[in-house]
Amino acid sequence: MPEGDTVWLTAHRLHAALAGRPLVRADLRVPQLATVDLAGRRLLEVVPRGKHLMARLEGDLTLHSHLRMDGSWHLYAPGERWRGGPPHQVRAVLETEARTAVGYRLPVLELMATGEEDGVVGHLGPDLLGPDWDPARALAALVSDPERPLGEALLDQRNLAGIGNVYVSELCFLRGVTPWTPFGQLAAPEKLVALAKRLLEANKSRPGHITTGDTRRGRTHWVYGREHDACLRCGTPVRRAEHGQGERARVAYWCPRCQRGPTPDPSAGPGHGAA
């Protein structure tokens, strides 16, 4: 599941492979871009912004993509077989003489003037891995709504950009509270913001979101993806439920012994409030 650190790593790999070189092929396989020809333009840079990727090209153009749940970019050498998925899942091909970047299952792919990027990323809060990172600004946004559940506040990219489901569950575990805890009840919220920054920084140069410091299979996360497994700290079975409402509902994992705070009412069904 791509989060801010995954997007950062993807951007830096694409930049290292393609930046400074003209495109010899640019195949954009979405209806609105099917007739666009970018061949011959030099790719200037690829930069991340939260969970967004901005590939900037000569001529004041930016190719914007977002990975959401299962999108990905893969790099290949000339003649190498593409292995990121079946051909019908390819949404973009950017090729130089040395490398080919293939975007699979990209739910967002659009071309815009570089000067208009704020139209798609201007609403984002400070980027945990970006040059605009400002912990004081992020904290001020979070504490401005003290009744909002912690999980929802962290996932709101307008507060701080880059956190997804994995880090929400893991941050809540490490701070000893449930994702349904009102943000205003969190002790020392500045420590949560600092911890989020440290976790993403620690993982940005490697695949996966390792939060335990243990790279062994099944031990990389404290609670995320570990429903019914024993908590790595106390041995209590990890639980799973949804937080948020409607289209914004997301899955969360927590240890009922290690984490304090409200939890969902099992009789209310998925997506309902905490008790």
matplotlib code that plots the C-alpha trace (Angstrom):
import matplotlib.pyplot as plt

x = [0.0, 1.8, 2.4, 4.6, 7.8, 7.0, 6.1, 9.4, 11.4, 9.5, 10.1, 13.9, 14.3, 12.4, 14.4, 17.8, 16.8, 15.1, 16.0, 18.1, 17.4, 15.0, 12.1, 12.2, 8.7, 5.8, 2.8, 0.0, -2.8, -5.7, -8.4, -7.8, -4.1, -4.2, -3.2, -0.5, 3.0, 5.8, 8.6, 11.6, 11.0, 13.6, 12.4, 13.7, 12.9, 10.5, 9.5, 7.1, 4.5, 2.8, 1.4, 1.6, 4.3, 5.1, 7.3, 8.3, 9.2, 10.6, 8.0, 6.4, 4.6, 4.0, 2.8, 1.0, 0.3, -1.1, -0.7, -3.6, -4.2, -2.2, -0.7, 3.1, 5.9, 8.5, 11.9, 13.3, 16.5, 16.1, 14.7, 13.9, 10.5, 8.0, 6.8, 4.6, 1.3, -0.6, -0.4, -4.0, -2.9, -0.3, -1.3, 2.0, 5.3, 8.1, 11.2, 14.7, 17.6, 18.8, 15.7, 11.9, 9.5, 6.1, 3.2, 0.7, -2.8, -2.4, -5.9, -4.7, -2.7, -3.0, -0.9, -0.9, 1.2, 3.9, 2.8, -0.7, 0.5, -1.0, -4.4, -3.9, -1.4, -1.9, -4.4, -1.9, -0.4, 3.4, 5.0, 6.7, 9.5, 9.5, 11.4, 8.3, 8.1, 7.0, 6.1, 4.6, 2.2, 1.3, 0.6, -1.5, -3.7, -4.1, -5.0, -7.4, -10.1, -9.7, -12.8, -11.7, -10.6, -6.9, -7.0, -9.1, -6.9, -3.7, -5.2, -6.3, -3.6, -4.6, -3.0, 0.2, 1.0, 2.3, 0.6, -1.6, -3.3, -0.2, 1.3, -2.0, -2.2, 1.5, 1.7, -1.4, 0.1, 3.4, 1.7, -0.5, -3.9, -6.6, -7.3, -10.8, -9.3, -10.2, -7.1, -7.5, -7.1, -3.7, -0.9, 2.1, 0.8, 4.1, 5.7, 3.3, 4.2, 7.9, 7.5, 5.6, 8.6, 11.1, 9.2, 8.9, 12.5, 13.7, 11.7, 12.0, 15.1, 13.8, 10.6, 8.1, 7.1, 9.2, 8.1, 9.4, 13.1, 12.7, 12.9, 11.8, 8.6, 5.6, 7.5, 7.9, 4.7, 3.4, -0.3, -1.0, -2.1, -1.8, -5.5, -5.8, -2.0, -0.4, 0.7, 4.5, 4.7, 2.1, 0.8, -2.9, -4.6, -4.6, -8.0, -9.2, -12.1, -12.9, -12.6, -14.1, -17.4, -18.6, -16.0, -13.5, -13.7, -10.4, -9.2, -7.4, -5.6, -4.9, -4.0, -6.8, -4.3, -1.5, -3.7, -6.1, -9.2, -12.5, -13.1, -15.9, -19.1, -19.0, -22.8, -22.9, -21.4, -18.5, -17.9, -19.9, -18.8, -16.6, -17.9]
y = [0.0, 3.1, 5.8, 8.9, 7.0, 4.7, 7.6, 9.4, 6.3, 5.9, 9.6, 9.3, 6.2, 7.6, 10.8, 9.0, 6.9, 9.5, 13.0, 15.1, 12.8, 13.3, 10.9, 8.7, 7.3, 8.5, 6.3, 7.6, 5.0, 7.0, 8.4, 12.0, 11.7, 9.1, 11.6, 13.5, 13.1, 13.9, 12.3, 14.5, 16.5, 16.3, 15.1, 17.7, 16.1, 13.8, 15.1, 13.7, 15.8, 13.8, 10.8, 12.6, 12.2, 15.2, 14.4, 17.8, 18.1, 20.7, 23.2, 23.9, 20.6, 18.2, 14.7, 14.1, 10.7, 9.3, 5.6, 5.4, 1.8, -0.3, 1.8, 1.5, 2.6, 0.1, 0.6, -1.6, -1.8, -1.9, -5.2, -6.3, -8.1, -6.0, -7.8, -5.3, -6.8, -7.7, -5.4, -4.1, -2.6, -0.3, 3.3, 5.1, 4.3, 6.9, 5.7, 7.1, 5.5, 4.0, 3.1, 2.6, 3.6, 1.8, 2.9, 0.2, 0.7, 4.4, 5.7, 9.3, 10.4, 13.9, 16.5, 20.1, 23.2, 23.1, 26.5, 25.0, 22.2, 23.9, 23.1, 19.4, 19.6, 23.1, 21.9, 19.5, 20.2, 20.1, 17.1, 14.8, 14.1, 17.4, 20.6, 22.3, 20.2, 22.3, 20.4, 23.4, 24.0, 20.3, 20.3, 23.4, 21.9, 18.7, 20.3, 22.7, 20.0, 18.3, 16.2, 14.5, 10.9, 10.5, 8.1, 10.4, 13.4, 11.7, 10.4, 13.9, 15.1, 18.7, 18.4, 16.7, 14.9, 11.3, 9.2, 6.2, 3.3, 1.5, 4.4, 5.3, 1.9, 1.8, 5.4, 4.8, 1.6, 3.3, 6.1, 3.7, 5.0, 3.7, 5.4, 6.4, 8.6, 12.3, 14.1, 16.6, 13.7, 12.7, 13.5, 15.3, 15.4, 17.0, 13.6, 11.9, 14.4, 13.9, 10.1, 10.2, 12.1, 9.6, 6.5, 7.9, 9.0, 5.6, 3.8, 6.2, 4.5, 0.9, -0.8, -1.7, 0.2, -1.3, 0.1, -2.5, -2.5, -6.2, -7.2, -10.8, -11.9, -11.3, -9.0, -5.8, -4.2, -4.0, -4.4, -3.5, -6.6, -8.8, -9.4, -12.4, -12.7, -12.2, -8.6, -8.5, -6.6, -8.3, -11.4, -10.3, -11.0, -8.0, -6.7, -5.1, -2.7, 0.3, 4.0, 6.9, 7.0, 6.2, 6.5, 7.7, 4.5, 2.8, -0.3, -0.1, -2.6, -2.2, -4.2, -4.0, -4.3, -2.0, 0.8, 2.9, 4.8, 4.2, 1.3, 0.4, -1.2, -4.7, -4.7, -1.5, -3.0, -1.7, 2.0, 3.0, 5.1, 4.1, 3.3]
z = [0.0, -1.2, 1.5, 1.6, 2.0, -1.0, -3.2, -2.1, -3.1, -6.4, -7.3, -6.5, -8.5, -11.5, -11.2, -11.1, -14.2, -16.4, -15.4, -17.9, -20.8, -23.7, -24.0, -27.1, -26.3, -24.2, -24.3, -22.1, -22.0, -20.7, -22.9, -22.2, -23.0, -25.8, -28.5, -26.5, -27.9, -25.4, -27.4, -27.8, -24.6, -21.9, -18.5, -16.0, -12.6, -10.8, -7.3, -4.7, -2.9, -0.2, -2.1, -5.4, -8.1, -10.4, -13.5, -14.9, -18.6, -20.9, -22.1, -18.7, -18.5, -15.6, -15.7, -12.5, -11.1, -7.9, -6.8, -4.4, -3.3, -5.8, -8.5, -9.1, -11.4, -12.5, -14.2, -16.9, -19.1, -22.9, -24.0, -20.4, -19.9, -18.1, -14.9, -13.1, -14.3, -17.4, -20.4, -19.9, -16.6, -18.1, -18.0, -18.9, -20.6, -20.4, -22.3, -22.8, -24.6, -21.3, -19.2, -19.5, -16.8, -16.8, -14.7, -13.7, -12.4, -12.0, -11.0, -11.6, -14.6, -16.0, -17.9, -16.8, -17.0, -14.3, -13.0, -12.3, -10.0, -7.0, -8.4, -7.4, -4.5, -3.1, -0.5, 1.1, 4.5, 5.1, 3.5, 6.1, 3.6, 1.7, 1.9, 3.2, 6.3, 9.3, 12.4, 14.1, 11.2, 11.1, 14.8, 14.7, 12.0, 14.0, 17.3, 15.7, 15.7, 19.2, 18.9, 15.6, 16.0, 15.8, 12.8, 10.7, 11.6, 10.6, 7.2, 6.3, 3.9, 4.6, 8.1, 7.1, 3.9, 3.5, 6.1, 5.1, 6.8, 7.8, 9.7, 11.3, 13.0, 13.9, 15.2, 17.4, 18.8, 19.5, 21.3, 23.2, 22.0, 19.7, 16.3, 17.6, 20.4, 20.0, 19.1, 22.0, 24.4, 23.1, 25.6, 24.1, 20.5, 19.4, 20.1, 17.7, 14.9, 15.5, 15.5, 12.2, 10.7, 12.1, 10.8, 7.3, 7.2, 8.4, 5.6, 2.6, 1.1, 1.3, 0.3, 3.0, 6.1, 8.9, 12.2, 14.7, 13.5, 12.8, 9.1, 9.6, 7.9, 10.1, 12.5, 10.5, 11.9, 15.5, 14.6, 11.0, 9.0, 12.1, 13.0, 15.5, 15.7, 19.1, 19.9, 19.6, 22.9, 25.2, 23.4, 23.2, 19.9, 17.6, 16.5, 13.3, 12.5, 10.4, 11.2, 9.3, 7.5, 4.0, 1.3, 3.8, 5.9, 6.4, 8.2, 11.5, 13.7, 17.4, 20.5, 23.1, 26.0, 24.9, 23.5, 25.6, 24.3, 22.6, 20.2, 17.8, 19.1, 17.6, 17.4, 15.3, 12.2, 9.9, 9.7, 12.8, 15.7, 18.6, 22.1]

ax = plt.figure().add_subplot(projection="3d")
ax.plot(x, y, z, "-o")
ax.set_aspect("equal")
plt.show()
